[in-house]
Amino acid sequence: MPAARTAQHHAVRAIAARGLSHPLTQALLAAAVLTAAAAWEAGHCVTDIHPPLTRRGKS
């Protein structure tokens, strides 16, 4: 599961640095999709990778 989070972070950084249409960005997005799918198939929930956001002012 850490691989899925890492792949997603790399893809987001590539989007910020190079834009969505850059070939490297697209390759990193594809890698993020594959690792997320593998994590899902292994039984991990989306919330394992993306914890729920906490709202400001609420505890």
C-alpha positions as CSV (number, residue, x, y, z in Angstrom):
1,M,0.0,0.0,0.0
2,P,2.8,2.5,0.6
3,A,3.6,2.0,-3.1
4,A,0.2,3.3,-4.1
5,R,0.6,6.4,-2.1
6,T,4.2,7.0,-3.4
7,A,3.0,6.5,-7.0
8,Q,0.2,8.9,-6.5
9,H,2.5,11.5,-5.0
10,H,5.0,11.2,-7.9
11,A,2.1,11.6,-10.4
12,V,0.8,14.7,-8.6
13,R,4.3,16.3,-8.6
14,A,4.7,15.5,-12.3
15,I,1.4,17.2,-13.0
16,A,2.5,20.3,-11.1
17,A,5.9,20.4,-12.8
18,R,5.2,19.3,-16.3
19,G,1.4,19.5,-16.9
20,L,-1.2,16.8,-17.5
21,S,-0.3,16.1,-21.1
22,H,3.4,15.5,-20.7
23,P,4.4,11.8,-21.5
24,L,6.2,11.4,-18.1
25,T,3.1,12.6,-16.3
26,Q,0.9,10.2,-18.2
27,A,3.2,7.3,-17.4
28,L,3.3,8.1,-13.7
29,L,-0.5,8.4,-13.7
30,A,-0.7,5.0,-15.3
31,A,1.6,3.6,-12.6
32,A,-0.5,5.2,-9.9
33,V,-3.6,3.6,-11.3
34,L,-2.0,0.1,-11.5
35,T,-0.7,0.3,-7.9
36,A,-4.0,1.6,-6.6
37,A,-5.8,-1.3,-8.4
38,A,-3.3,-3.8,-6.9
39,A,-3.9,-2.4,-3.4
40,W,-7.7,-2.6,-4.0
41,E,-7.4,-6.2,-5.2
42,A,-5.3,-7.0,-2.1
43,G,-8.2,-5.9,0.1
44,H,-7.1,-2.4,1.0
45,C,-9.9,0.3,1.1
46,V,-9.5,3.7,-0.5
47,T,-9.5,5.2,3.0
48,D,-6.4,3.2,3.7
49,I,-4.6,5.3,1.2
50,H,-6.7,8.5,1.5
51,P,-7.7,9.1,5.2
52,P,-10.8,11.2,5.6
53,L,-10.2,14.9,5.7
54,T,-10.8,16.6,9.0
55,R,-12.8,19.8,9.0
56,R,-11.3,22.9,10.5
57,G,-13.0,23.9,13.7
58,K,-14.3,20.5,14.5
59,S,-12.7,17.9,16.7
